[in-house]
Amino acid sequence: MTAAQADLRTDRVERADDVSIEPPSVADGAALWRLAKDSGTLDVNSSYSYLLWCRDFAATSAVARDADGETVGFVTGYVRPDRPGTLLVWQVAVDARHRGRGLAGRLLDALAARVAAERGLTALETTITPGNTASERLFASFADRHGARVEREVLFGTDRFPDGPHDPEVLHRIGPLAL
């Protein structure tokens, strides 16, 4: 799919089902931390890190807001310094009240489209621990929607984590993307 001129605006807000998708602001940091904590599956970073993320990586992240303006989902990512056409997705979370409606997929699609329009994008990467079926389905579905293949390899084995037992992190490289 090709971005139309109107789609190239960086301040664009996408709306569907009374949920808007837009870049985060520092004011969203606490909500991101809460959503990560409440997910029950994500590694929760310090609240400070989410504040920094919303400040320094807003251009490569997105939040979903409900009709009342509450942050109900997010995706955080960054462009890899050694691969400027690759967006690494760090975390995706959706509030329990909004799950099962495709919001995580819409967040990924909106973020990928925005990054592609602003910087060019040929691939998306993420890591998923074995057995995280929901994340595997989310990213496989993203690959299908964008005509891309998925390559997998262990990025960090269990022996790399100094803070106790941790499942391996499997890198999912999705590309080339048709955005």
N, C-alpha and C positions, 0 to 999 in steps of 0.2 A: 504494500500500500504506500502511496506517495502522500507526503504532507502537502496540504494546500497552503497558500500564502497565509490565510487566517490562522492556520495551525502552527505557524512559525513564531507566533507571539509567545514570549516567555512568561508573561503575567497571566496567561490563560487559565481559567478555572473550568474544569470539566464537571458536568452535573448529570447524575442519573439517580433515579429513585430517591430524590431529596438528599443525596449525598454529593458533596463537591470534592474534587481532588485538586490539590494545589501544592506548591512548595511549602515546607514548614517554615515557621519563624521560631525565634528563641522562646517565645511564649508557649510553644508546643512541647518543649523539652520535658516538662513534668508529666504530661499526658503520654508521651512516648515511653517514658520509664514505667509508668503505671501499666500501660498496655503490655509491655514486655514482661513485667512481673506477673500480671494476671493471666498471661498466656499459658503458664504452666509448662511450657516446652522450651522457650528461648533462654539462652544464657543471658542473665540480667546484668547489664553493665551499671556503673555508678550513675546516679542521677546527673552528676556533673558532666559525664561523657555524652549524655543525651542533649544537654544544653549546648555543649560544644558542637555536637553533630548538627543540630538545627542551625547553628550560626555558620559553621564552616563548610558544611556539605548540603546546604539547602538546595542548591542547583541540581544535585543528583539524588534527591530524596523527595518523597511525597507524603502528604497526609490526606486523610479522608475526613470530612466534617459532615455531621448530620444537619438537619434543617435548623437546629438550635445553635449551630456553630461549635458543637462539642467534637473534639477529635476522637474518631471512632476506629481509626486504622492508620497504619503507616507502612512505608517501605523506606529503608535507608540503604544508601549505596554510595559508591565513589567510582570515579574513572581511574583505572589502573595507570600509574605513572609510566610504566614500561610498555603499556599497550593502550594508547589513547583512544582507540576505538572500542574498548571493552569496558562495560559497566559491571562492577562487582556488586551484587546485591548482598548486603550484610544481614538485615533482618526484615521480616514481614510479620505484622501482627494485626489482627482485627478483633475488636471488642466482641465478646460472646453474643451480645444482642444482635449483631450484624453479620454473624457467620452464616454460611450456607446460601448466600445471595450472590456469590461471584465477586465480592468486593476486592478480595486479594488479587484476583486476576485483572480487574479493572485498574487497580493501583499500579500493578506491574506494567500493563499496557500503556497507561497514561505517562508513567515515568519514562519508559523506553521511547515513546514517541517524542516527548519533550527533549530528552537528551540527544536523540537522533537529530532533531531539528536544530538544536543549538550547537552541537559538537560533531555530529556524525557518530554513528554507532554500527559496528559490524557484529558484535558478540555481547552476550550477557553471561556472567559467571555467578555461581553461588556455591556454597558448601551445604551439604545435608548429611546428617548422621544416619547411619543405616537404621531402617525401621521407621523413619519419619515419613510415613505413607502420604500424609496430607501435603507435605512440602514437595515430595517427589511428583505427586499428581499435579500440583500447582505449576511447577516448572516444566513438566512434560507437556501440559496443556498450552502453556505459553509458547513453547517451541513449535507445537502443531499449528497454533494460530499464526505464527510468523514464518512458516515454511522452513524451519531450521532443524538441524539434527542436534542430538545431545551426545556429548562424549563425557565419560566418567572415569575418574582416577582418584585414588586416595591422595589427598593433599597433605594432611597431617595425620599420621598414625597415632595410636594411643600412647606410644612412648614419647611423643613430643610435648605432652601436657604435664607441666610440673606440679599442678595442684590436685593431684589425685586421679582416680579413674575417670576417664573421659572416652566416649566412643570416638572412633576415627571420624574425621571430617572429609567427606567425599566431594571433590570438586565436580560440578556439573557445568560444562562449557557448552553454551547454546549458540549456534551460529552456522553459517552466516545468516544474519537476520534480514528479512524482507520487510522493512519498515517504510 
